[in-house]
Amino acid sequence: MQPKERRETGEQDLFRSRLDQIIDLQHALVRLARVIDWRFLEEKFGAVYTDKPGHPPLPTRLMAGLAILKHMQDLSDEALCEHWIENPYYQYFCGEEFFQHRLVFDRSSLTRWRQRMGEEKLVALLQESLAVASRTEAIKPADLARVIVDTTVQPKAVMFPTDAKLVNRARERLVRQAQELGVELRQSYRRVGKFALIKHQRYAHAKQFKRANRSLRKLKTYLGRVIRDIRRKTAGNEGLMETFVRPLYLAERVLAQDRHQRGRKIYSLHAPEVECIGKGKAHKPYEFGVKVSVATPLRHSRGGQFVAHVAALPGNPYDGHTLATVIACHAGDHRQHARSRHRRCRIPRPQRVTRIPVQSLHRRPEAPHHPADQT
């Protein structure tokens, strides 16, 4: 079912005042809400919905406005919900005509909306940001003629992984899921597993690595026993076997992987796609997340520093091989010219300045202009 989009009705309420009558119409969010082409976003995001019967989804302006506010203010989903219910400007930006005293959406709706849209549809937010910047003269097309392409790491909010923590967490997740599904295990190892993890951490802190490895072997033994017990208890039950396929697969990978193993490893059970990336930073030798390619204009714009293009690069590719992904939309001559210049450049970071057709834009906080920024 298609979402019921919000439109300015101008209706009045005897017991409530309209938001546009009690807020400052010159506020930055009010002015931004009037400049954004919400119908363009509704057209882009509405393509993922069907006309089948069901509960209608939330309005596009509400969800797109929440996504914009989340990244503008750098808020978590929980903090965004708290600010939205308190701030009338946030509500007006999302299309409300009257002040709402309760949330008109659920916190989990933000996550499901992002997953449903995907990376391709969310690019429409960046495209509209470019259009808004052009209409407000915050940036000129000439400023985007030359950009600098570089790579960085988008970190994931995961606990720093150690073998002992991952093994113990895998056992805890399997035991919890087995209890929820009514699978009776021979032993959960909850108490002894907790003590073994504490001993491992204390021995490692005291640099008594032989004793620490002994505790780690105990943790692996407990995990292996739970895995084999679950396989025995779910044999012959197709429903339970299908439910435990992914948890058992992740647990077996954690059990089999080694500290010095090359290739893909599991660093987080709730986010197995996380990669360990080393960028040579002195204060942070290793980061856990995904590599992203960022293109920024060479010239400083009137409205501040902008990001002209962002693309996720899963698989931790070599920095020197990421330029072709960014300029994949080039015309033939532009692509050949950029590749020839890239072959002559042996320094992967920062990459050579190249001309690319900018398709999307994301604005960063305004930074003061300084001559040293051009070096």
C-alpha positions in Angstrom: 0.0 0.0 0.0 1.2 3.5 -0.8 1.9 5.9 2.0 -0.6 8.7 2.7 1.4 11.7 2.0 1.1 14.9 4.0 -0.1 18.1 2.4 -0.6 21.6 3.7 -4.3 21.8 4.5 -4.5 25.1 6.3 -7.2 23.7 8.6 -7.8 25.4 12.0 -8.5 23.8 15.4 -10.5 25.6 18.1 -8.5 24.2 21.0 -5.0 24.0 19.3 -2.8 26.6 17.6 -1.1 25.8 14.4 2.7 25.4 14.5 3.2 28.1 11.9 1.5 30.5 14.3 3.7 29.9 17.3 7.2 29.4 15.9 9.6 31.7 14.2 9.1 31.4 10.5 12.7 32.7 9.9 14.2 29.8 11.8 16.8 27.8 9.8 14.7 24.6 9.8 11.6 26.4 8.7 13.4 28.0 5.8 15.0 24.7 4.9 11.6 22.9 5.0 10.2 25.4 2.5 13.2 25.0 0.1 13.3 21.2 0.0 11.3 19.6 -2.8 9.3 17.0 -0.8 7.4 15.8 -3.9 10.7 14.7 -5.5 11.5 12.6 -2.4 8.0 11.1 -2.4 8.4 10.1 -6.0 11.8 8.4 -5.4 10.9 6.7 -2.1 7.4 5.7 -3.3 8.8 3.5 -5.9 9.5 0.7 -3.4 5.9 0.5 -2.3 3.2 -1.6 -3.9 -0.6 -1.3 -4.2 -1.3 -4.5 -2.3 -3.6 -4.3 0.7 -2.1 -3.8 4.1 -1.3 -1.2 6.8 -0.3 2.0 5.1 3.3 3.0 5.6 4.3 6.2 7.4 4.4 9.4 5.3 7.5 10.0 3.2 8.0 13.5 4.5 8.0 12.3 8.1 10.6 9.6 7.5 12.8 11.6 5.2 12.7 14.6 7.5 13.7 12.3 10.4 16.6 11.0 8.4 17.8 14.5 7.5 17.5 15.7 11.2 19.3 12.6 12.4 22.4 13.3 10.3 22.3 17.1 10.6 22.4 16.9 14.4 24.3 13.6 14.6 21.7 12.0 16.9 21.0 8.3 17.6 17.5 7.0 16.9 16.6 7.2 20.6 17.9 10.7 21.0 16.1 11.8 17.8 12.7 10.5 19.2 13.3 12.5 22.5 14.2 15.7 20.6 11.3 15.3 18.2 8.6 15.2 20.9 10.1 18.3 22.6 11.0 20.5 19.6 8.2 22.1 17.6 10.7 23.0 14.8 11.5 19.3 14.3 7.8 18.5 14.0 7.1 21.3 11.6 10.1 20.2 9.5 8.6 16.7 9.3 5.2 18.0 8.1 3.2 18.4 11.3 0.6 21.2 11.4 -0.2 20.9 15.1 2.1 20.2 18.0 2.1 16.4 18.8 2.5 15.4 22.5 3.1 11.8 21.6 5.3 10.1 19.0 3.4 9.4 15.8 6.0 6.7 14.9 8.0 4.0 16.7 11.7 4.0 17.1 12.1 0.8 15.2 10.3 2.4 12.3 13.4 4.3 11.5 15.5 1.2 11.2 12.9 -0.7 9.1 12.5 2.4 6.8 16.2 2.6 6.1 16.5 -1.1 5.4 13.5 -1.0 3.1 14.8 2.0 1.1 18.4 0.7 0.8 21.5 2.5 -0.4 20.2 3.3 -3.9 17.0 5.1 -2.7 18.7 7.0 0.1 20.9 8.6 -2.6 17.9 10.8 -3.3 18.5 12.6 0.0 22.0 13.6 -1.3 20.6 14.6 -4.7 18.1 16.9 -3.0 20.8 18.3 -0.8 22.7 19.3 -4.0 19.5 20.9 -5.4 18.9 22.9 -2.2 22.5 24.1 -2.1 22.2 25.3 -5.6 18.9 27.0 -5.1 20.1 28.8 -2.0 23.5 29.7 -3.7 25.4 27.9 -1.0 27.5 26.3 -3.7 28.1 27.1 -7.4 28.4 24.5 -10.1 32.0 25.7 -10.8 32.9 24.7 -7.2 32.2 21.0 -8.1 34.3 21.0 -11.3 37.3 19.5 -9.5 37.1 17.2 -6.5 39.5 15.3 -4.4 38.8 11.6 -3.9 39.9 9.8 -0.7 39.0 6.8 1.4 38.3 6.5 5.1 36.6 4.2 7.5 33.0 4.4 8.7 33.2 2.8 12.1 30.6 0.5 13.5 29.5 0.7 17.1 30.9 -2.7 18.2 32.8 -3.9 21.2 36.5 -4.3 20.7 36.7 -8.0 19.7 38.8 -10.6 21.5 38.7 -14.3 21.0 37.5 -15.0 24.6 34.7 -12.4 24.4 33.5 -13.6 21.0 33.5 -17.3 22.0 31.6 -16.5 25.3 29.1 -14.3 23.5 28.4 -16.9 20.8 27.7 -19.5 23.6 25.4 -17.0 25.4 23.4 -16.2 22.2 22.9 -19.9 21.4 21.8 -20.7 24.9 19.4 -17.8 24.9 17.8 -18.7 21.6 17.5 -22.4 22.6 15.6 -21.4 25.7 13.3 -19.1 23.8 12.5 -21.9 21.3 12.0 -24.5 24.0 15.1 -26.6 23.2 16.3 -28.2 26.5 20.1 -28.3 26.6 22.1 -30.7 28.7 24.1 -27.8 30.2 24.2 -24.1 29.5 27.7 -23.4 31.1 26.4 -20.0 32.2 28.2 -19.9 35.5 31.5 -21.7 34.6 31.6 -19.8 31.3 31.4 -16.5 33.1 34.2 -17.5 35.5 36.4 -18.7 32.7 36.0 -15.4 30.9 37.0 -13.4 34.0 40.0 -15.6 34.6 41.1 -15.2 31.0 40.9 -11.4 31.3 42.8 -11.4 34.6 45.6 -13.7 33.4 46.0 -11.7 30.1 46.2 -8.5 32.1 48.9 -10.0 34.3 50.7 -11.3 31.1 50.3 -14.9 32.3 49.5 -16.1 28.8 49.8 -19.8 29.3 47.0 -19.7 32.0 45.0 -17.3 29.8 45.2 -19.7 26.9 44.0 -22.5 29.2 40.9 -20.5 30.1 40.4 -19.7 26.4 40.4 -23.4 25.6 37.8 -24.0 28.3 35.6 -21.4 26.7 36.0 -23.0 23.3 35.2 -26.4 24.8 31.9 -25.0 26.3 30.9 -23.5 23.0 31.6 -26.7 21.1 29.6 -28.8 23.5 26.6 -26.4 23.1 26.8 -26.5 19.3 26.8 -30.3 19.3 24.0 -30.5 21.8 21.8 -28.1 19.7 22.5 -30.2 16.6 21.4 -33.4 18.3 18.3 -31.8 19.8 17.1 -30.2 16.6 17.9 -33.2 14.3 14.7 -34.1 12.4 12.9 -30.9 13.1 13.1 -28.8 9.9 11.7 -25.7 11.5 14.2 -25.6 14.3 17.1 -26.6 12.0 16.3 -23.7 9.7 16.1 -21.3 12.7 19.5 -22.3 14.0 21.3 -22.3 10.6 22.7 -18.8 10.8 23.5 -18.8 14.6 25.3 -22.1 14.4 27.2 -21.0 11.3 28.4 -17.9 13.0 29.3 -19.8 16.2 31.3 -22.4 14.2 33.2 -19.7 12.4 34.1 -18.0 15.7 35.1 -21.4 17.2 37.3 -22.2 14.1 39.0 -18.9 13.5 42.4 -18.1 14.8 44.1 -14.9 15.9 46.7 -15.0 13.2 44.2 -16.2 10.5 44.3 -14.4 7.1 41.1 -13.4 5.3 37.6 -12.7 6.5 36.9 -13.1 10.2 34.0 -12.6 12.6 34.5 -9.5 14.7 30.9 -9.0 15.9 28.1 -11.5 16.1 25.3 -9.0 15.7 27.1 -7.3 12.7 29.2 -10.0 11.0 29.8 -7.7 8.0 32.2 -5.6 10.1 35.8 -5.6 8.8 39.1 -4.8 10.5 40.8 -2.0 8.6 44.2 -0.5 9.3 44.7 3.0 7.9 48.1 3.7 9.6 46.7 6.1 12.2 49.0 6.4 15.3 46.1 6.9 17.7 43.9 4.2 16.2 45.9 1.4 14.4 42.8 -0.7 13.7 39.2 0.3 13.0 36.2 -1.9 12.8 33.6 -0.9 10.1 33.5 -0.5 6.4 35.7 1.4 4.0 34.0 4.4 2.2 35.2 6.6 -0.6 34.6 10.3 -0.2 34.8 13.1 -2.8 35.1 16.7 -1.7 35.4 19.8 -3.9 38.9 21.3 -4.3 37.5 24.8 -3.9 35.9 26.1 -0.7 32.3 26.9 -1.3 30.3 29.8 0.0 28.2 27.6 2.2 31.1 25.7 3.8 32.8 22.4 3.0 30.7 19.9 1.1 31.0 16.2 0.3 30.2 15.6 -3.3 30.0 11.9 -3.4 30.1 9.0 -0.9 30.1 5.3 -1.6 30.6 2.3 0.6 33.4 -0.1 -0.4 32.8 -3.5 1.3 35.6 -6.0 1.2 38.3 -3.6 2.3 39.7 -3.0 -1.3 43.1 -1.4 -1.9 42.9 2.4 -1.8 44.5 2.7 -5.2 41.7 0.6 -6.8 38.8 2.6 -5.4 38.9 5.5 -7.9 37.4 3.4 -10.7 34.3 2.8 -8.5 33.8 6.5 -8.0 34.1 7.5 -11.6 32.1 4.5 -13.0 29.4 6.8 -14.3 31.8 8.8 -16.5 31.6 9.2 -20.2 34.1 7.2 -22.2 36.7 10.0 -22.6 36.4 11.2 -19.0 36.9 7.6 -17.8 39.9 7.0 -19.9 41.5 10.3 -18.9 41.0 9.7 -15.2 42.3 6.2 -15.4 45.4 7.3 -17.2 46.1 9.9 -14.6 45.5 7.4 -11.8 48.0 4.9 -13.3 50.7 7.6 -13.1 49.9 8.2 -9.4 51.6 5.8 -7.1 50.3 7.4 -3.9 47.0 5.9 -2.9 46.0 8.5 -0.3 45.0 11.1 -1.1 44.2 10.2 -4.7 44.7 12.5 -7.6 42.4 15.4 -8.2 40.0 14.5 -11.0 37.0 15.9 -12.8 33.8 13.9 -12.1 30.1 14.6 -12.7 28.7 15.1 -9.3 25.3 13.4 -8.8 24.7 13.8 -5.1 25.8 16.0 -2.2 25.9 15.8 1.5 26.6 18.9 3.5 29.0 18.8 6.4 29.1 21.4 9.3 30.4 24.8 8.1 34.1 25.2 8.6 36.0 28.6 8.7 37.8 29.4 5.5 41.6 29.5 5.9 44.4 29.8 3.3 46.0 26.7 4.8 43.0 24.7 3.8 43.9 25.0 0.1 47.3 23.3 0.6 
